[in-house]
Amino acid sequence: MTDEYERHFGQLVERFVRERSIETPLTKPKDARRAAQSTFDAVLWVLRTYGVARLNDDWMRPRLAEFSPEQLGELVAAMRRLKAKGWPKVTDELIGMLEGLCNETE
């Protein structure tokens, strides 16, 4: 009976991780590149506040280099939402440059 409970518990844990796309040391590929959420949030804040002027500066480049292709896609989507809300520094030029970064990583 104990083996059955352990097997069932293992299946529940696997399903939980899969459904929530949780990255753990066991589920994250060894070569996976992904910036911390705080880095993502900081980049988003700087770009929405300063726009294209900060895209290629010494602070931004190393942080964008940490982003996974998925995070770059998320950043582009966030920029589009901000542009729709009227953020003046979020321009089509900025979004286009970020999309270019997405294409470079594919």
Secondary structure, DSSP 8 states (H G I E B T S, - for coil): -HHHHHHHHHHHHHHHHHHHT---TTTS-TT-----HHHHHHHHHHHHHHGGGGTTSTTHHHHHHT--HHHHHHHHHHHHHHHHTT-TT--HHHHHHHHHHHHHH-
